[in-house]
Amino acid sequence: MFYYIVAAIIIVFDQLTKWLIVKNMEPGENIPIIDNFLYITSHRNRGAAWGILEGQMWFFYIITTIVIFGIIYYIQKHTNGNKMMGVALGLMLGGAIGNFIDRIFRKEVVDFINTYIFTYDFPIFNIADSALCVGVGLLFIYMLFFEGKQEKEQA
């Protein structure tokens, strides 16, 4: 149940921040937070990461539905005693649902976190994207460093 609460917190925070951006900023509007590093920039994305597959909403509906059910299956079947894996999957579930809500109701994803890493203008992203990336990273770390140890301990 805890992992679904993690997902719900991500969804609420993601949707709240996106709502604030849509209500208070025009697309393209930019608010500096830390000059030359972090900006709040109102942006819309009709595709996936970096705008790939723009306009292919049917594809995103199908893939995201499969991903959501897959994550729920893994939470139900494979997280007993694996808190790191469960949190990773909860973050991924929240991120997937957060962007799915945008695609269903807005027909586009609201992005707003704009960073410059040294001189590279990183693609604009949102809370759901962040949760997905952190979740995938945690899952990778879990599988790389902890999965084998737990199997040996159980044997």
N, C-alpha and C positions, 0 to 999 in steps of 0.2 A: 504494500500500500504506500510506503514511504516514497518509492520511486515514481509513483503517479502524482504524489504531492510535489515532488521536484518538477515534474513536467508541467503541472498546473501553475506553479509559481512562474516558470519561464513563459508560459502562454500569457498569463495575466500581465506580467511586466512588459513583454514584447508588444502586446496589443495596446496597452496603455501608452507606451512611448510612441508607437506609430500613430495612435489617435491624436496625441499632442502635436506631433509633427504635421499631420494633415490639417488639423484645425488652426494651427498658429503660423504655418510657414507656406509660402508659395514654392512650387517645384523650382529647384535651382537656387533658392535662397540659402545663404551661407552665414553661420554665426561662428566666429572664432572663439575657441575655448583656450587653447594654447597655441599661439602663433607659430606657424611653420611645423605644427605637429598634429593637432587635433581640432576638428571643426564639426559642427552639426550642420549638415547639408541635406536639404530636402530633395530626395531623388526617388524616382519610380523605375522599377525594373519589370518588364513584361516577359522576361526569360528566366534562365537559371543563373548560376554564378557568372559574373562578367557579361550578362545579357545573352548568353548562348541560348539557342533554340527559342528566340523571341517569338511570341505569338502562338506557341504550340501548347496552349492550355490543356487540351484534351490529354496530351502526353503526360503533363505534370499531374493531372488529376489521377490518372491510372497509376503512375509510378509512386506518387506520394501515398496513395491508398495502400498499395502493396507494402511499402516501407513501414507505414504506421502499423499495419497488422503484423508484419514481421517483427518489429520491435516489441509490440505487446506480447507476442508469442515468446520471444526470448526472455522478457521480464518474467513471465509466468513460469517458464520451464527451466531457466538456467541461472537465476540470481539467488537461489537459496544459499546464504552464507557468503555470497560474493558481492559485498557492498560496493566496491569500486566499479564492478561491472554494472550493477544496478543503477548507480548514480549516472554512469556514462550513458546507459540506455535511457534513463529518465530525461537527461539533458537532450539527447537526440530526439526523443519523442516530443518533448516540448518545442524544440526548434522546428521539427517537421510540421507539427500541427500549427504553430504560429504563422509560418509562411503559407501553409495550406489555407488558413482562414483568409489571408489577404487575396490569394488567387481566386478563391470562391466568391468573396464579396466585393473585391475591388477590381478584379481581373488584372492585377499587377501587385507587386510586392513593394512596400514602402521601405526604403533604405535611408539612413541618416547619419551613420557614424563614418566620418571621413578622416583618414589619417595619412600623414606623410611620414614614411620611414626613411630617414636621411633625406634624399631628394626624390624618392619614389612615391608617387601619389597612389596609394593602395586603393583598390576598388571600394566604393561605399557599401557598407553593410549594416545590419541591424542586430537586435538582441537574439532573435531566432538563429541567425547565421552564426553568431558567437557561440550559442549553446550547442549547435550542431558540431562546430569545430572542436570545442573543448570536449564534448562527449566522444567524438571520434578519437581525439588524442588520448583521453583516459582509457578508452577501450583498447587502443593500440598498446599503451603502456601495460595495462592489465594482461593482455594476451602475451606480450613479449616477456614480462618479468614475473608474473604471479600465477598464471594459469597452470603451468607445469608443476609448480611447488605445491599448489593445493591438491592436485591429483595425486602426487606422491604422498602427501600427508594423509589423504583419505585411504590410500592402499595399505 
